[in-house]
Structures are given as structure tokens and as C-alpha cells.
Amino acid sequence: MPELNESDFEAFEDDLQILVHALKESFNAEEARFYVDERHDTLFVELEGLDDYSEEEITEIAGPVLDELDLDFDEIALLPLR
């Protein structure tokens, strides 16, 4: 990921918050958190109740959200909140 100036970083943070909020709503989750692994260019999003869904359901629900809010990560991983 290239070096970000302050306004770029704020826009990036806003995009992440929008994505996490959209995923929370899509999965009816009360809680969620995210972690960016810059070294591997991966976004991890933990969602409450995600383990109640099958892998196919997760793909079906999250796919449109991830496609619409296309963030520049090599990988976005959805995990159950622990």
C-alpha cells in the first residue's frame, strides 16, 4: 500500500468504517471489528454471529457489499467475532 497523506488516510478510514457498517447490517451483527495487515495487504473483519452462516451464505451475502465497496486489498477475510 502506498504512503498516505492525512486526508487520504481519513478517507481510507471512512471507507473501512462504511464497509464494516454495511457488513454488520448485512449479517445482522451487533458488534464487529477490523484489522488491517499491511504486510500482507489483507483486511480482516470480525463479525458477531458469522459462525451461524455457511460459507456459501457468507459469500452470497458479502459478495455484493464487497463488490460495491471495492477496497484495494489483496484479500478481505471475514471471521466470526471472538
DRENDO-862759 format. One record per atom (N, C-alpha, C): x negated, z, y negated. Coordinates in steps of 0.02 Angstrom, whole numbers, padded with zeros to 5 digits, always signed. Layout:
// residues N
XZY...
END
This chain:
// residues 82
-00042+00000+00058+00000+00000+00000-00045+00000-00062-00032-00044-00111-00074-00047-00170-00065+00015-00213-00113+00027-00257-00110+00084-00303-00051+00076-00350-00013+00131-00360+00047+00129-00402+00035+00165-00467+00061+00137-00522+00060+00175-00585+00120+00222-00585+00127+00263-00636+00179+00315-00636+00249+00286-00631+00264+00233-00669+00332+00204-00666+00345+00170-00600+00294+00138-00570+00302+00109-00503+00316+00163-00452+00280+00219-00458+00289+00274-00411+00359+00303-00416+00383+00311-00478+00451+00337-00488+00503+00290-00459+00494+00225-00469+00541+00176-00441+00539+00177-00365+00479+00184-00337+00470+00189-00264+00506+00251-00237+00496+00308-00271+00529+00370-00251+00605+00363-00255+00629+00331-00308+00701+00319-00315+00728+00276-00257+00691+00224-00240+00711+00181-00184+00714+00220-00119+00666+00264-00108+00666+00305-00047+00726+00352-00047+00741+00382-00104+00799+00427-00108+00864+00389-00094+00869+00329-00121+00929+00288-00109+00936+00272-00035+00880+00253-00004+00881+00237+00067+00902+00298+00109+00871+00355+00096+00887+00415+00134+00960+00435+00124+00984+00430+00063+01054+00446+00049+01101+00399+00087+01085+00334+00086+01127+00285+00121+01127+00298+00197+01069+00316+00224+01066+00332+00296+01104+00396+00312+01099+00446+00268+01137+00508+00278+01211+00492+00282+01235+00452+00235+01306+00435+00235+01325+00395+00297+01283+00348+00316+01298+00305+00374+01303+00345+00438+01263+00398+00444+01263+00438+00505+01300+00504+00497+01336+00512+00441+01373+00573+00427+01330+00635+00434+01269+00631+00410+01221+00686+00415+01225+00729+00353+01223+00794+00363+01222+00841+00307+01151+00847+00278+01101+00841+00322+01032+00850+00300+00989+00792+00323+00938+00778+00283+00890+00726+00300+00826+00740+00260+00771+00716+00287+00708+00719+00250+00666+00660+00272+00616+00644+00231+00574+00587+00248+00501+00604+00236+00459+00566+00268+00387+00573+00262+00357+00503+00264+00312+00490+00217+00277+00426+00215+00207+00435+00242+00190+00398+00294+00123+00398+00322+00088+00337+00293+00052+00348+00238+00020+00292+00202-00033+00258+00244-00067+00297+00285-00120+00269+00326-00095+00214+00373-00035+00226+00402-00005+00178+00448+00052+00138+00417+00062+00148+00352+00115+00113+00315+00182+00119+00350+00199+00183+00367+00260+00197+00405+00301+00249+00367+00367+00238+00366+00414+00286+00338+00450+00319+00396+00449+00384+00398+00486+00423+00447+00545+00455+00411+00605+00445+00438+00665+00476+00410+00696+00518+00465+00703+00582+00452+00734+00628+00499+00806+00640+00476+00853+00632+00522+00924+00640+00506+00957+00690+00553+00995+00735+00524+01033+00783+00564+01084+00746+00607+01088+00763+00671+01138+00734+00715+01121+00666+00743+01062+00640+00728+01044+00574+00752+01042+00571+00828+01025+00627+00859+01021+00627+00932+01090+00622+00966+01143+00621+00926+01211+00611+00953+01226+00536+00963+01182+00493+00939+01192+00421+00942+01145+00389+00993+01168+00336+01025+01125+00298+01070+01079+00254+01029+01026+00229+01059+00979+00185+01024+01015+00123+00997+01062+00097+01036+01099+00038+01014+01143+00054+00953+01175+00112+00954+01217+00132+00897+01174+00142+00835+01116+00172+00842+01071+00183+00785+01051+00116+00755+01033+00069+00798+01013+00002+00774+01071-00032+00738+01131-00026+00766+01190-00058+00738+01208-00028+00670+01203+00038+00665+01221+00072+00603+01166+00064+00549+01104+00075+00569+01049+00075+00520+01027+00005+00500+01035-00044+00544+01011-00111+00530+01033-00139+00463+01097-00140+00447+01119-00167+00382+01091-00128+00323+01086-00062+00329+01059-00021+00275+00986-00039+00263+00948-00043+00316+00877-00058+00310+00865-00129+00285+00908-00175+00305+00902-00244+00282+00917-00250+00208+00969-00214+00186+00989-00218+00115+00938-00184+00070+00911-00128+00091+00863-00091+00051+00793-00103+00079+00773-00165+00078+00710-00186+00109+00650-00156+00073+00622-00104+00102+00562-00073+00076+00502-00101+00113+00446-00102+00079+00386-00134+00105+00345-00086+00149+00371-00073+00210+00335-00033+00259+00325-00075+00322+00270-00062+00357+00260-00095+00421+00312-00072+00471+00332-00008+00466+00381+00020+00512+00421+00074+00478+00485+00078+00495+00528+00132+00474+00556+00163+00538+00541+00228+00547+00562+00262+00608+00615+00313+00591+00671+00311+00627+00724+00360+00620+00718+00410+00676+00718+00474+00657+00709+00528+00705+00762+00582+00695+00780+00618+00748+00825+00674+00739+00791+00729+00699+00829+00762+00655+00802+00817+00615+00791+00877+00659+00733+00904+00655+00715+00964+00696+00706+01023+00652
END
